[in-house]
C-alpha cells in the first residue's frame, strides 16, 4: 500500500497513458480501413498524402508500444518499485504525440494540434516525475 501512496501521481498518469494509447492503437487495428480512409482525406493536400498507410503503421505501432510498456511499468512499480519500463513507455508516448502533432501541423489542422498538446502535458509531466524517482 505504501508503494501506491508514494507513487500515486506516477501510477495515475501511467493509467492515463495506458488507456489513451492502448485504446487508440487497438482502434486503429480493429478499424484499419476506416482510419486509413479518414487519414487519406485528412492528408490529401499535404506532403504526406502518398505515405499515409506507412505513417499509420508507424503511429499504430508506437501507440501500442507506449501503452504496453506503460502497462508493464505500472505492474513493475507495484511489484518491484522499478521505473524502467514506465519511463520507456512515457518517453515513447511523448515521441508519439510529437509525431501526431507534427502531422496535424503539416495538415494545417491547428485545432487538432491543440488537442494533442492537451495529451502531451500529462505525458511530459510523467516523464519528469519518473526521472525524479
N, C-alpha and C positions, 0 to 999 in steps of 0.2 A: 504494500500500500504506500510506503514511503516513496518508492520509485515513481509511482503515478503522481503523487502530490509534487514531488521535486521536479518532475518533468512535464507537468500538466500543459504548459503552453506549447512545448515541442510536440507532445502527443496529439493535442488538438489540431495543431497546424498540419501534422502528418496525416491525420484523418481527413482534413480538408483536401490535401494533395491526393490522397488515395481515392477519395470519392470523385474528385474532379477529373483526374487523369484516367483512372480505370474505366469510369463511365464513358468518357469521351472516346477513348481508344476502342472500347468494346462496341460503342455505337457505330464507329467507322467500320469495324469488321462486320457487324451484323447488317448494316445498311450501306455497304460499299458503293453500290450503284447510285443510290440516292445522293450520297455525299459527293461522289465523283461528278455527277451531273451538276449539282449546285456549284461546286468549286470551279468547274469548267466555265460556267456562266460568269461567276464572280471574277475570274481572272482572264476573261476573254479579251480584254483590251489592255492587258499588261504584258510585260516581257516574259511572264511565267506561263503564258497560255499554252505553250507546246510541251510543258513538262509537268502539268498538273498531276497526272497519275503517279509519277515518280515522287513528287513532293508529298502527295497523300500517303504513300507508303512510308516515307521518312517520318512524317509527323505522327502517323499511327504508331509506328514502332517506338518513337521517342515517348509518346504518351503512355504506352503500355509499360515500357521500361521504367519510366519515372514512377508510375503508380505501383508497379510490382516491387521495385527497390524500396519505396516508401513503406509498403506493407511489411516487407521483410524487416526493415529498420524499426518499424513500430514494435513488432514482436521481439526483435533483438533488444531493444531498450527495456522492454518489460522483463525479459529473461536474463539478460547478461549485462545490462547497463552499458552497452557498447553503442556508439553512434555512427559507425562506419557506413552501413547501408542507408540509414536515414539521411546522412549528409549527401551521399551519392544520389539518392532519389531527389532530394531537394535541389541540388545543382542541376541535374538533368531536367527537372521541372522548369527551372528558371531558363535554361537554354531553349527548351521547347517553346516557352512563352515568348522569348525573344524572337524565335523563328516565326511564330504566328504574328507577332507584332510587325515584323519586317514585311511579311506577306500582306497584311492589311494596309500598311503604308504604301506598298507598291501598287496595290489595287485601288488606292485612293479612297479606302473605306475608313475614314477618320473616326467615325462613331464606333466601328468595330475595334479599331486600335485602342480607343479609350477604354473599352470594355476589358481588353486584355491587360491593361495596366492595373485594373482592379484585382485581377488574379495574381499579377506579378508582385504586388505589395506584400501579401501574406507569405508568398513563396520566398521572397528575399529576406523577410524577417526570419523565416525558419532557417535559412542558411546562416544568418548572423547568430541566432541562438545556438545552433549546432556547433558553430565554430567557437563559441564561448564555453561550450560544455566540456 
